[in-house]
């Protein structure tokens, strides 16, 4: 499967829906009922080793929009989508002790929208 970041670069809601549905079908066919995804964090640290997993790229509105398509696609196959990781999870280095803090406005404008899109779609 293409990475989530590659799918985000397409800006194509229909393609992201098909991508989610395809993965959901594969999970269902293997007997799974939950998919640990989509990854929705906004790419804020360029060297984060997980940026390829995230459907938002650097754009919270893109993440909000594409999260809905991915969740709909996954869940159309009778598989539960699980939005991940944690909000403000922006780096892998020192992840067990680093303090990721952002003020309320920043959290609502940058970090929450992709997760809001997933919640609005029933994740």
N, C-alpha and C positions, 0 to 999 in steps of 0.2 A: 504494500500500500504506500502511496505517496505520504510524506510526512504532513502533519497538520500545518506546518508553516508553508509548505509548498501549496497546499490547498488554499490557505489564506491569501497567498500571492495571486491566486486566480480571481479573487473578488466575486466568485460565481456561486450564488446561493444554491442553484440547482445541482451543480457539480458537487458541492459539499453535502447536500442531501443524499445524492447517489453514493458518495464516498462513505457516509455514515451507514446507509442502508446496506451497502456491500459488506462492511465490517460487521454490522449487526447480524446479517445473514450467516456469515462465517462463524460468529460466536454461537448463534442458535444451532447451526448444524453440528457444532462440536459438543452441544449439550450445555453450554453456559447460559445463564440467565441474567448476567450482569457484565457490562463492559466497563473497564476502568478508563473512562474517557468520555468526552473529549477533554484534553488539556486546554485550559482557558487563560492561563496567566498572560499578562501583557509583558512583552519583552522590553525590559528596562535596563538590563545589564547585558551588554553585547557578548560577553564571554561566558554567559550562563550555559552550561552544558546541556540544558533541557529546552532551549529555545525552539528547537525543531519540533518539539511535541505540542507546542501551543498554537491554537487556532486564531489567536488575536494579532499576532505580529506585534507591531508597535502601536496599533490603533484600537482604542477601547470600543469605538463604535463598530468597527469591523468585527471585533470579537463578539460584541453583543448580537450583531446580525447573523454571523455565521454559526454561533453557538446554537441558535434556534434551528437552523437547517441541519446541523450535525445531530442534535438531540432527536429531532423529528425522524431523521433517517434511521438512526440506531434503534429507536423505540418502535419504529414501524415494523420491526422484525421480531417483536415480542421479547426484546432484550432491554434491560434497564440501563440507561446511560448514567454514568457517575462522573459529574463534573469535578475536575481536579486541577491543580493541587491545592495548596492553601493560598488564600489571597495574600499578596505581598511576598510570595515565594519566588524570588527573583535571581537566586544564585545558588550554586552548588558548593562553592568554596566556603568552608567553615559553617556549613548550614546547621550544625547542631548547637552553635552558640552565637551566631550573628544576630544582631537585633535589627529587625526590619520594621521601621516605624515610618508612618506618614500621617499627616494631619487629616482631619475629617474631610475637608474639601477635596484633597488629592485622592483619598480613597474612593469617594463617590464619583469623581470625574474620570479617574484613570483606572483604578483597580477593580471596582465592583461591576461595571457594565457587562463584561462578558458573562459573569456568574449570574447577574440579573436576567440576562437573555435566556440562560439555561433554566433558571427557576421558573420564569414565565412560561416556558415550554413544557414544564412538568418533570424536570429532573429531580 
